Amino acid sequence: MNKHPKAVALHYDEVRAPTVSAKGTASLAEEIIEIARAHNVPLYENSELVEMLATLELGEEIPEILYRVIAEIIAFAYYLQGKAPSGFHQEDP
């Protein structure tokens, strides 16, 4: 197990690019993860992505180079929760 886990939380309001809403290492990372679990927020583990996101300041938007990967993660999280972005209408088969 990683002695110094890291965690980054993103906030997405469907208007702007996602922003960093929390980040931390060790016990703060564990607390971020526990809060996410307590609120049924889907978790995604990717150490390289966390390293990149951890370089951002709180409230800072993710860089454009990460838009696609973050969009795929958000889309999958929406799918898991049975949600869809506002204005999205899936056609009936």
N, CA, C and O of each residue as an XYZ file, in Angstrom:
372
protein
N       0.835     -1.178      0.000
C       0.000      0.000      0.000
C       0.880      1.242      0.000
O       1.954      1.259      0.601
N       0.414      2.270     -0.676
C       1.138      3.524     -0.768
C       1.202      4.182      0.610
O       0.169      4.385      1.247
N       2.420      4.519      1.077
C       2.572      5.134      2.398
C       2.015      6.550      2.417
O       1.564      7.022      3.460
N       2.039      7.224      1.287
C       1.552      8.600      1.192
C       0.552      8.714      0.054
O       0.885      9.216     -1.019
N      -0.680      8.248      0.283
C      -1.672      8.337     -0.793
C      -1.963      9.795     -1.133
O      -1.825     10.685     -0.294
N      -2.368     10.019     -2.376
C      -2.761     11.351     -2.827
C      -4.181     11.278     -3.347
O      -4.619     10.250     -3.864
N      -4.892     12.382     -3.204
C      -6.254     12.465     -3.735
C      -6.496     13.875     -4.250
O      -6.005     14.856     -3.690
N      -7.266     13.950     -5.331
C      -7.695     15.226     -5.887
C      -9.178     15.109     -6.184
O      -9.623     14.142     -6.802
N      -9.941     16.096     -5.740
C     -11.374     16.134     -6.020
C     -11.630     17.249     -7.022
O     -11.038     18.326     -6.948
N     -12.530     16.966     -7.962
C     -12.894     17.954     -8.965
C     -14.350     18.356     -8.792
O     -15.184     17.559     -8.364
N     -14.634     19.587     -9.128
C     -16.010     20.079     -9.148
C     -16.351     20.405    -10.593
O     -15.588     21.071    -11.293
N     -17.521     19.921    -11.031
C     -17.957     20.182    -12.403
C     -19.385     20.698    -12.356
O     -20.280     20.021    -11.849
N     -19.599     21.914    -12.891
C     -20.922     22.532    -12.861
C     -21.639     22.499    -14.209
O     -22.693     23.115    -14.368
N     -21.075     21.789    -15.173
C     -21.621     21.645    -16.528
C     -21.580     22.949    -17.325
O     -22.141     23.021    -18.418
N     -20.928     23.971    -16.794
C     -20.810     25.237    -17.514
C     -19.341     25.497    -17.860
O     -18.991     25.742    -19.014
N     -18.509     25.438    -16.846
C     -17.075     25.658    -17.030
C     -16.340     24.329    -17.008
O     -16.923     23.282    -16.726
N     -15.057     24.390    -17.309
C     -14.217     23.201    -17.171
C     -14.178     22.805    -15.696
O     -14.305     23.667    -14.825
N     -14.006     21.525    -15.406
C     -13.900     21.103    -14.004
C     -12.769     21.843    -13.287
O     -11.746     22.173    -13.886
N     -12.973     22.094    -12.007
C     -11.975     22.770    -11.191
C     -11.560     21.885    -10.026
O     -12.307     21.002     -9.604
N     -10.374     22.131     -9.517
C      -9.879     21.397     -8.357
C     -10.578     21.947     -7.116
O     -10.460     23.130     -6.794
N     -11.306     21.073     -6.428
C     -12.033     21.510     -5.237
C     -11.382     21.038     -3.939
O     -11.670     21.577     -2.871
N     -10.510     20.040     -4.023
C      -9.772     19.560     -2.851
C      -8.595     18.740     -3.338
O      -8.650     18.107     -4.392
N      -7.538     18.761     -2.558
C      -6.385     17.911     -2.858
C      -5.589     17.729     -1.588
O      -5.597     18.582     -0.701
N      -4.896     16.596     -1.514
C      -4.092     16.364     -0.329
C      -3.344     15.051     -0.398
O      -3.571     14.233     -1.289
N      -2.454     14.864      0.551
C      -1.692     13.626      0.678
C      -1.909     13.058      2.066
O      -2.390     13.739      2.971
N      -1.546     11.803      2.210
C      -1.593     11.089      3.496
C      -2.988     11.160      4.129
O      -3.969     10.773      3.494
N      -3.086     11.644      5.357
C      -4.374     11.616      6.060
C      -5.408     12.529      5.403
O      -6.600     12.226      5.437
N      -4.971     13.643      4.805
C      -5.918     14.521      4.113
C      -6.487     13.816      2.876
O      -7.674     13.952      2.580
N      -5.656     13.071      2.159
C      -6.130     12.298      1.011
C      -7.153     11.265      1.459
O      -8.190     11.092      0.818
N      -6.863     10.583      2.555
C      -7.798      9.585      3.081
C      -9.122     10.228      3.472
O     -10.183      9.637      3.266
N      -9.070     11.431      4.032
C     -10.292     12.140      4.414
C     -11.103     12.544      3.180
O     -12.329     12.434      3.178
N     -10.428     13.004      2.144
C     -11.103     13.354      0.883
C     -11.823     12.127      0.329
O     -12.972     12.221     -0.101
N     -11.159     10.998      0.338
C     -11.736      9.750     -0.177
C     -12.930      9.322      0.679
O     -13.956      8.909      0.138
N     -12.813      9.413      1.989
C     -13.920      9.025      2.865
C     -15.131      9.931      2.677
O     -16.265      9.453      2.684
N     -14.908     11.226      2.510
C     -16.015     12.155      2.265
C     -16.693     11.812      0.943
O     -17.921     11.817      0.852
N     -15.900     11.517     -0.073
C     -16.472     11.134     -1.369
C     -17.321      9.870     -1.224
O     -18.439      9.809     -1.735
N     -16.799      8.879     -0.538
C     -17.555      7.634     -0.334
C     -18.854      7.889      0.435
O     -19.902      7.336      0.100
N     -18.772      8.726      1.461
C     -19.947      9.017      2.275
C     -21.050      9.705      1.472
O     -22.229      9.604      1.811
N     -20.663     10.400      0.415
C     -21.632     11.111     -0.422
C     -21.869     10.409     -1.758
O     -22.410     11.005     -2.689
N     -21.460      9.138     -1.849
C     -21.652      8.321     -3.054
C     -21.068      8.963     -4.308
O     -21.639      8.868     -5.394
N     -19.933      9.610     -4.140
C     -19.220     10.181     -5.281
C     -18.349      9.080     -5.862
O     -17.545      8.491     -5.140
N     -18.489      8.788     -7.157
C     -17.645      7.756     -7.757
C     -16.165      8.123     -7.662
O     -15.789      9.280     -7.846
N     -15.343      7.137     -7.377
C     -13.899      7.337     -7.286
C     -13.220      6.725     -8.502
O     -13.660      5.704     -9.031
N     -12.151      7.363     -8.930
C     -11.373      6.879    -10.069
C      -9.912      6.903     -9.653
O      -9.393      7.948     -9.261
N      -9.249      5.762     -9.736
C      -7.853      5.670     -9.322
C      -6.942      5.684    -10.534
O      -7.032      4.820    -11.406
N      -6.055      6.685    -10.579
C      -5.063      6.793    -11.639
C      -3.940      7.677    -11.096
O      -4.074      8.900    -11.056
N      -2.849      7.065    -10.686
C      -1.779      7.804    -10.011
C      -1.161      8.888    -10.895
O      -0.828      9.966    -10.403
N      -1.004      8.612    -12.212
C      -0.423      9.624    -13.090
C      -1.338     10.839    -13.213
O      -0.871     11.978    -13.206
N      -2.643     10.591    -13.324
C      -3.599     11.686    -13.432
C      -3.628     12.498    -12.131
O      -3.678     13.727    -12.175
N      -3.597     11.828    -10.987
C      -3.570     12.532     -9.704
C      -2.318     13.400     -9.606
O      -2.387     14.534     -9.131
N      -1.188     12.883    -10.048
C       0.051     13.669    -10.007
C      -0.098     14.947    -10.833
O       0.328     16.016    -10.397
N      -0.692     14.847    -12.009
C      -0.891     16.033    -12.857
C      -1.859     17.015    -12.212
O      -1.599     18.217    -12.170
N      -2.977     16.499    -11.711
C      -3.991     17.369    -11.119
C      -3.511     18.011     -9.818
O      -3.921     19.123     -9.484
N      -2.654     17.321     -9.095
C      -2.153     17.839     -7.819
C      -1.275     19.074     -8.000
O      -1.053     19.818     -7.045
N      -0.777     19.297     -9.203
C       0.045     20.487     -9.454
C      -0.809     21.750     -9.592
O      -0.281     22.861     -9.556
N      -2.123     21.584     -9.748
C      -3.026     22.723     -9.904
C      -3.386     23.300     -8.544
O      -3.334     22.610     -7.526
N      -3.747     24.564     -8.546
C      -4.185     25.233     -7.322
C      -5.665     24.968     -7.079
O      -6.401     24.668     -8.019
N      -6.106     25.077     -5.837
C      -7.529     24.942     -5.535
C      -8.303     25.998     -6.310
O      -7.911     27.164     -6.349
N      -9.403     25.585     -6.925
C     -10.227     26.488     -7.719
C      -9.775     26.641     -9.164
O     -10.482     27.238     -9.976
N      -8.609     26.109     -9.488
C      -8.081     26.223    -10.846
C      -8.758     25.212    -11.775
O      -8.994     24.064    -11.396
N      -9.065     25.658    -12.999
C      -9.645     24.761    -13.995
C      -8.588     23.778    -14.486
O      -7.398     24.090    -14.531
N      -9.052     22.577    -14.855
C      -8.123     21.599    -15.416
C      -7.591     22.144    -16.740
O      -8.293     22.893    -17.421
N      -6.373     21.784    -17.114
C      -5.836     22.259    -18.389
C      -6.528     21.576    -19.567
O      -7.030     20.458    -19.455
N      -6.538     22.270    -20.683
C      -7.217     21.767    -21.875
C      -6.717     20.384    -22.291
O      -7.492     19.584    -22.816
N      -5.460     20.097    -22.068
C      -4.905     18.801    -22.465
C      -5.583     17.633    -21.726
O      -5.536     16.497    -22.197
N      -6.207     17.904    -20.580
C      -6.878     16.853    -19.808
C      -8.383     16.804    -20.044
O      -9.064     15.956    -19.466
N      -8.920     17.694    -20.879
C     -10.365     17.730    -21.103
C     -10.930     16.372    -21.490
O     -11.913     15.920    -20.903
N     -10.323     15.723    -22.464
C     -10.902     14.468    -22.964
C     -10.925     13.379    -21.896
O     -11.949     12.730    -21.687
N      -9.800     13.182    -21.224
C      -9.753     12.108    -20.217
C     -10.718     12.404    -19.068
O     -11.399     11.498    -18.587
N     -10.782     13.653    -18.626
C     -11.701     14.004    -17.542
C     -13.144     13.885    -18.015
O     -14.008     13.439    -17.260
N     -13.414     14.280    -19.264
C     -14.779     14.158    -19.806
C     -15.211     12.699    -19.844
O     -16.363     12.391    -19.541
N     -14.306     11.797    -20.210
C     -14.638     10.372    -20.240
C     -14.922      9.845    -18.827
O     -15.822      9.028    -18.633
N     -14.158     10.313    -17.858
C     -14.379      9.888    -16.474
C     -15.720     10.408    -15.970
O     -16.477      9.671    -15.337
N     -16.013     11.671    -16.248
C     -17.288     12.252    -15.817
C     -18.450     11.541    -16.502
O     -19.457     11.243    -15.860
N     -18.323     11.268    -17.800
C     -19.390     10.573    -18.526
C     -19.634      9.192    -17.919
O     -20.784      8.780    -17.763
N     -18.577      8.483    -17.580
C     -18.729      7.161    -16.988
C     -19.357      7.260    -15.598
O     -20.195      6.434    -15.237
N     -18.957      8.266    -14.817
C     -19.546      8.461    -13.488
C     -21.036      8.772    -13.613
O     -21.841      8.266    -12.830
N     -21.410      9.598    -14.586
C     -22.826      9.879    -14.825
C     -23.561      8.583    -15.159
O     -24.632      8.310    -14.618
N     -22.982      7.797    -16.045
C     -23.595      6.533    -16.459
C     -23.820      5.616    -15.254
O     -24.894      5.036    -15.099
N     -22.800      5.491    -14.404
C     -22.910      4.630    -13.222
C     -24.030      5.073    -12.290
O     -24.648      4.250    -11.613
N     -24.287      6.380    -12.260
C     -25.307      6.930    -11.371
C     -26.654      7.093    -12.067
O     -27.603      7.599    -11.469
N     -26.743      6.665    -13.331
C     -27.999      6.793    -14.065
C     -28.346      8.229    -14.400
O     -29.518      8.567    -14.562
N     -27.334      9.074    -14.504
C     -27.538     10.488    -14.791
C     -27.129     10.815    -16.219
O     -26.506     10.007    -16.909
N     -27.491     12.010    -16.642
C     -27.055     12.543    -17.930
C     -26.874     14.043    -17.758
O     -27.544     14.657    -16.927
N     -25.979     14.635    -18.533
C     -25.809     16.085    -18.452
C     -27.109     16.792    -18.815
O     -27.905     16.275    -19.599
N     -27.322     17.979    -18.242
C     -28.522     18.729    -18.572
C     -28.540     19.009    -20.069
O     -27.509     19.326    -20.662
N     -29.719     18.891    -20.673
C     -29.870     19.111    -22.102
C     -29.578     17.887    -22.945
O     -29.775     17.919    -24.159
N     -29.106     16.793    -22.323
C     -28.813     15.572    -23.070
C     -30.054     14.732    -23.164
O     -30.680     14.420    -22.151
N     -30.417     14.360    -24.375
C     -31.595     13.515    -24.601
C     -31.172     12.323    -25.442
O     -30.817     12.463    -26.612
N     -31.215     11.166    -24.834
C     -30.859      9.963    -25.553
C     -32.056      9.530    -26.394
O     -33.191      9.491    -25.918
N     -31.775      9.206    -27.653
C     -32.852      8.772    -28.540
C     -33.296      7.373    -28.178
O     -32.482      6.539    -27.783
N     -34.595      7.111    -28.312
C     -35.129      5.776    -28.079
C     -34.670      4.851    -29.196
O     -34.660      5.245    -30.362
N     -34.286      3.612    -28.848
C     -33.856      2.653    -29.898
C     -35.003      2.242    -30.789
O     -34.815      1.449    -31.712
